[in-house]
Amino acid sequence: MDVPSETSLIILKPAIEEANQQFQPFHELAEEKCQQLFRLYCEFLYHEEVISFLENALDELSSAEQPNLLGLQELDSTQAQRVKELLQILGYSCPNEQGSLKKDITTPEILTAAFYLVSVLAGKRK
């Protein structure tokens, strides 16, 4: 949304309310998991390749597809481990880079919220 500088910011209220709804699934996570997600997102801010991998993987997961995990091999070991941690928080276990993700417990809403957040990070990098 493009807002001219002289416009009242009240026009942003509907967009803020919509964003609040989109990110509601994060409120339902345990505080410890939210803190882990925040820490991971902060780490990912500086790694375009991680953001790109996550955006693709979360998009595929939210479409009920099996993401290609071979991209994990292109990340350094610490980055790959952090990606696995994020996926685990979202309800997926990742046995290895060649294997498939195993859905433990998750809701489509949490994947959508995570995808939106990663997409915003990806958009800011471009």
C-alpha positions as CSV (number, residue, x, y, z in Angstrom):
1,M,0.0,0.0,0.0
2,D,1.5,3.3,-1.1
3,V,0.6,6.1,1.3
4,P,1.4,9.7,0.4
5,S,3.2,11.5,3.3
6,E,0.5,14.0,3.9
7,T,-2.2,11.4,4.2
8,S,-3.6,10.4,7.6
9,L,-2.2,7.1,8.8
10,I,-5.7,6.0,9.9
11,I,-6.2,4.7,6.3
12,L,-3.7,1.9,7.3
13,K,-6.0,0.6,10.0
14,P,-7.7,-2.0,7.7
15,A,-4.4,-3.3,6.5
16,I,-3.1,-3.5,10.0
17,E,-6.2,-5.4,11.1
18,E,-5.8,-7.8,8.2
19,A,-2.1,-8.4,9.0
20,N,-3.1,-9.1,12.6
21,Q,-5.5,-11.8,11.4
22,Q,-2.8,-13.3,9.1
23,F,-0.3,-13.6,11.9
24,Q,-2.8,-14.8,14.6
25,P,-1.5,-18.4,14.3
26,F,1.8,-17.2,15.9
27,H,-0.2,-16.1,19.0
28,E,-1.3,-19.7,19.4
29,L,2.3,-21.1,19.6
30,A,4.0,-21.6,22.9
31,E,6.0,-18.6,24.0
32,E,9.2,-20.6,23.7
33,K,8.5,-21.5,20.1
34,C,7.6,-17.9,19.3
35,Q,11.0,-16.8,20.7
36,Q,12.8,-19.4,18.7
37,L,11.0,-18.3,15.5
38,F,11.9,-14.7,16.2
39,R,15.5,-15.6,16.7
40,L,15.6,-17.6,13.5
41,Y,13.9,-14.9,11.4
42,C,16.5,-12.4,12.7
43,E,19.3,-14.7,11.7
44,F,17.8,-15.3,8.3
45,L,17.5,-11.6,7.5
46,Y,21.1,-11.5,6.4
47,H,21.1,-14.7,4.3
48,E,19.3,-14.4,1.0
49,E,19.8,-18.0,0.0
50,V,18.1,-19.2,3.2
51,I,15.2,-16.8,2.6
52,S,14.8,-18.0,-1.0
53,F,14.9,-21.7,0.1
54,L,12.4,-21.1,2.8
55,E,10.0,-19.2,0.6
56,N,10.0,-22.0,-1.9
57,A,9.7,-24.8,0.7
58,L,6.9,-23.0,2.6
59,D,5.0,-22.3,-0.6
60,E,5.2,-25.9,-1.6
61,L,4.1,-27.1,1.9
62,S,1.2,-24.7,2.0
63,S,0.1,-26.1,-1.4
64,A,0.3,-29.7,0.1
65,E,3.3,-30.5,-2.1
66,Q,6.5,-32.1,-1.0
67,P,9.3,-29.5,-1.1
68,N,12.7,-30.3,-2.7
69,L,15.1,-30.5,0.2
70,L,18.2,-30.7,-2.0
71,G,18.6,-27.0,-1.6
72,L,19.6,-27.6,2.0
73,Q,22.8,-29.1,0.7
74,E,23.7,-25.7,-0.9
75,L,23.4,-24.0,2.5
76,D,26.2,-24.2,5.0
77,S,25.7,-26.7,7.8
78,T,24.6,-24.0,10.4
79,Q,22.1,-22.5,8.0
80,A,20.7,-25.9,7.1
81,Q,20.3,-26.7,10.8
82,R,18.5,-23.5,11.4
83,V,16.1,-24.1,8.5
84,K,15.4,-27.6,10.0
85,E,14.7,-26.0,13.4
86,L,12.2,-23.6,11.8
87,L,10.5,-26.4,10.0
88,Q,10.3,-28.4,13.2
89,I,8.7,-25.4,15.0
90,L,6.1,-25.3,12.2
91,G,5.3,-29.0,12.7
92,Y,7.6,-30.8,10.2
93,S,10.6,-33.1,10.9
94,C,13.4,-33.3,8.4
95,P,15.4,-36.5,8.8
96,N,18.0,-35.6,6.1
97,E,18.4,-33.5,3.0
98,Q,17.6,-36.3,0.6
99,G,14.5,-37.5,2.6
100,S,11.1,-36.0,2.6
101,L,9.6,-33.9,5.3
102,K,7.5,-35.7,7.8
103,K,4.4,-33.8,8.9
104,D,4.2,-34.1,12.7
105,I,1.5,-31.7,13.8
106,T,0.7,-28.4,12.0
107,T,-2.1,-26.3,10.7
108,P,-2.3,-24.7,7.3
109,E,-2.7,-21.3,9.0
110,I,0.7,-21.5,10.7
111,L,2.3,-22.4,7.3
112,T,0.6,-19.5,5.7
113,A,1.7,-17.0,8.4
114,A,5.3,-18.3,8.2
115,F,5.1,-18.0,4.4
116,Y,3.9,-14.4,4.5
117,L,6.7,-13.4,6.9
118,V,9.4,-15.1,4.8
119,S,7.9,-13.5,1.7
120,V,8.1,-10.1,3.2
121,L,11.8,-10.8,4.1
122,A,12.4,-11.9,0.5
123,G,10.7,-8.8,-0.9
124,K,12.8,-6.5,1.2
125,R,16.0,-8.1,-0.1
126,K,15.1,-7.4,-3.8
